[in-house]
Amino acid sequence: MTAEGICAFIEAVLPSDSESATTLKQFLKAKKTETKKVKEEEDDDSGEKLKSELPETEIYCYVLALMHMIDAKDANAIQLSEICLQRLSSFNRRTLDAFAAKVYFYYSLAHERFGNIRDARQTLLALHRQATSRLDAIGQETTLNLLLRNYVSLKQYELAEQLRSKTVLPSSRSSAQQCRYLYYLGRIRAIQLEYTEAKECLTQALRKAPNNAAWGFKLILTKWICIVRLLLGEIPERKFLSSPSEMRSKLLPYFELTSAVRAGDLHEFALVVEKHKATFEKDNVFNLITRLRRNVIRTGLAKVNVAYSKISLNDIALKLGLQKDVDMNNTTSNNINSEGAIECVVAKAIRDGAVDAQIDFETGIMTSNETKDAYSTSLPGEVFHQRVAYCLDVHNECQRAMRYAEKGSTKTNETKEERMKRLEDEEALREFMEEEDDYF
């Protein structure tokens, strides 16, 4: 899609005296395309028939221009998006809701790439209030996701949660916007230490994502799910981080991080974090990875507890790398303080239930308790309950997704030709919306 092609389309569908057509050509900075004059009268008649003064056609031209300018990294996209918003404010048509949602998205994207995303917040808040008052479902959910992205990108998670908790979601929602909402909600929950709910939201977003598209979005979701599962004490499967092949190379740092956590070695964990620190900071997960140190210690203690019936605390520190960690943090402390710090770490793991053992503080030895049969505990029932709850959630979502025709909708006075035309228009609009959803 080139500037010349967009200008040719604008000339074909908008009147020559249209102010919007002139403005778009100025921003696109494209030369006017020359066409051969063959059968001038027929061409003029057909050209006039193609031109339309409908607001939907005009806003669609704005959307095309914004897409081209953002892809071309043109900073003037901010100014053009503001002009388009002013033009939209002069209309109050429900047929413009879908086009307006696209304009809102590109308005926020232009500020994020070429300006300060904070500057778009007040406008997005006003647009969200307007969409709510007009019962504009697609505009409401689009502006809500854009506001959540605005807050989350600036790490203002408390403000994002306040906005989300006070917002009533529309009943009819598109799958693309629902995926984005679940992604932002999962990030907020992860920062708030609510890892179980964060895992559920991020997993649902990954399931609802397109199968053969949106690889970047699915890559981000996979990274966040990996970190959240590690924080929950789970170890992601190798297949989860190695398929599909399009994302395998970019998930290599997270594969190495998972291997370090699985091994329970603090020294290896520190090396992986230091090696890929720039990648983790770019993905905005470094602050979550710093919380994984306690999980690494728990995993290592669990392995030691299974391997040894009795073991001294000093040997535990050597096997897990705790002695080096304590010495680095307490360079002036004596040996007694170091042993006390190791005792606190092991005692906390036992109190939290990560290790089934006892500590003899006089001799400094940890004694493992007898292992119990897993089937004699409540663990199998809890896992079965989780699976049943997931199946029930899927069943309830399928029921909510069903749409029934309203009463009396089958009794229409339209002719067969009108009905065929209406179905063709609805099919064309549906294909257009799916292409736009796949684009971003």
C-alpha positions, -999 to +999 in steps of 0.1 A: +000+000+000+017+032-013+009+068-009+001+071-046-023+042-044-041+057-014-043+091-032-058+075-063-084+057-041-092+090-024-097+107-058-119+079-069-143+078-039-143+113-025-156+145-042-129+167-057-141+197-036-140+177-003-119+193+024-109+159+038-096+148+004-073+179+003-061+174+038-053+137+032-033+144+001-013+171+019-003+146+046+004+118+022+026+141+000+020+120-031+019+132-067-014+131-084-017+100-106-023+106-143-049+085-161-055+082-198-086+097-212-106+071-231-142+078-238-143+109-216-181+111-213-184+075-201-154+078-177-168+110-162-202+095-157-188+063-140-164+084-119-192+105-105-211+074-097-182+060-077-178+092-056-196+092-023-202+118+004-210+092+030-191+098+063-182+061+064-162+065+032-145+096+044-134+080+077-123+049+059-099+070+039-086+085+071-079+050+084-060+040+053-039+071+055-031+066+092-021+030+086+003+040+058+018+069+078+024+048+110+040+020+089+062+046+072+072+060+106+058+094+098+054+115+130+027+136+113+004+107+120-003+123+154-016+155+138-037+136+112-053+114+139-063+145+159-079+160+127-097+127+122-110+127+157-123+163+153-140+152+121-156+122+139-170+144+166-192+162+140-211+129+133-234+108+155-240+077+134-240+041+147-226+029+114-194+048+122-187+029+155-165+003+139-145+029+119-142+051+150-127+022+170-100+019+144-093+056+146-090+054+184-065+026+181-043+045+156-045+077+176-031+059+207-005+040+186+007+072+169+013+089+203+030+058+216+055+056+187+061+092+178+052+111+210+043+107+246+016+081+253+007+100+284-006+129+262-033+106+247-048+097+281-072+126+286-086+122+251-090+084+255-109+090+288-133+114+271-138+090+242-145+062+267-172+083+285-187+092+251-188+056+239-204+045+272-231+071+271-239+062+234-239+025+242-212+020+216-199-015+226-170-017+202-158+018+211-162+012+248-141-020+248-115-005+224-110+026+245-109+006+277-081-016+263-062+015+251-065+031+285-052-001+302-023-002+278-016+034+286-015+028+323+004-005+321+031+008+298+038+036+323+037+010+352+007+027+368-009-006+378-030+008+406-047+033+383-053+006+358-070-016+384-091+013+396-103+020+360-110-017+354-129-023+386-152+007+379-159-002+343-189-022+332-179-044+302-204-046+273-223-079+269-213-084+232-176-084+228-152-092+200-126-119+205-097-096+195-106-070+222-113-097+247-078-112+242-063-078+248-084-072+279-074-106+294-037-099+286-037-066+304-057-080+333-032-109+336-003-084+338-020-064+365-027-095+385+009-107+382+022-075+396-003-076+424+010-111+434-022-128+424-005-154+402-033-179+400-057-154+385-030-140+363-023-175+349-060-180+341-063-147+323-031-151+303-040-187+294-074-178+282-060-149+261-036-174+245-064-198+237-086-171+222-057-157+200-058-165+162-042-199+153-021-188+123-017-151+130-007-126+157+026-143+164+040-113+183+010-112+206+012-149+213+050-146+219+044-120+246+017-142+262+039-172+262+067-153+280+043-140+307+027-174+312+062-190+316+072-165+344+038-167+362+039-205+362+074-204+376+062-181+403+034-205+411+060-233+416+052-250+383+077-260+357+066-253+321+069-282+297+097-283+271+070-284+243+054-252+256+087-232+251+098-249+219+067-248+197+058-234+173+091-231+155+085-194+147+090-185+184+116-210+194+147-187+191+131-158+209+120-181+238+156-194+244+163-170+274+131-183+291+140-219+283+174-214+301+157-196+330+133-225+334+162-250+334+179-230+361+148-229+383+142-266+377+178-274+388+174-253+420+209-238+417+211-201+427+245-197+410+232-209+377+200-188+381+221-157+388+242-163+357+211-167+334+195-135+348+227-116+343+232-130+308+197-121+295+190-091+317+186-067+287+160-091+272+141-094+304+140-057+309+128-052+273+100-076+279+090-059+312+094-091+332+126-084+351+109-073+383+090-106+383+121-126+376+138-111+407+110-127+427+120-162+415+149-165+439+127-179+466+113-205+442+148-216+432+156-221+469+124-241+474+131-263+444+166-270+455+155-278+491+128-301+479+154-321+459+178-322+488+150-333+511+142-362+488+179-373+484+190-371+520+173-382+552+197-361+573+219-333+561+236-303+578+226-268+570+261-259+559+260-287+533+226-275+521+241-240+517+269-254+496+247-275+474+222-247+467+248-219+465+234-201+495+268-197+512+281-175+484+249-155+484+251-149+521+288-140+520+281-115+492+253-098+511+270-099+545+307-092+539+314-081+574+293-107+592+308-136+610+302-173+606+274-173+633+254-147+614+258-167+582+245-199+597+216-180+612+207-166+578+207-201+563+186-214+592+160-187+585+159-196+548+153-233+555+129-227+584+108-204+562+106-231+534+095-256+560+068-233+574+055-225+539+051-262+532+077-265+504+098-290+524+085-317+548+113-318+573+125-307+608+155-287+620+176-295+650+190-260+658+215-274+684+233-297+659+224-277+628+209-307+609+178-310+589+159-343+592+134-353+565+101-367+574+087-399+559+072-394+525+035-399+522+015-415+495+002-387+472-031-405+468-038-404+505-038-366+505-062-341+490-039-333+460-056-356+435-090-342+444-078-306+440-063-313+406-096-331+395-116-301+408-094-277+387-101-297+356-138-299+362-139-261+369-121-255+336-146-277+316-175-259+333-160-225+323-157-235+287-193-248+287-206-215+302-186-194+277-200-215+248-235-209+261-229-171+264-215-170+229-247-184+214-269-158+197-306-162+192-328-142+167-351-116+183-388-122+183-404-112+151-371-108+132-381-135+107-412-115+097-398-090+072-412-072+042-379-072+022-378-088-012-355-116-023-332-092-041-330-069-011-323-099+012-295-111-011-279-077-012-281-073+025-264-107+030-236-097+006-231-065+024-229-082+058-205-108+045-182-081+030-183-061+063-175-093+083-144-101+061-133-065+064-135-066+102-116-099+104-088-085+082-086-055+104-085-076+136-057-098+121-037-066+112-034-055+148 
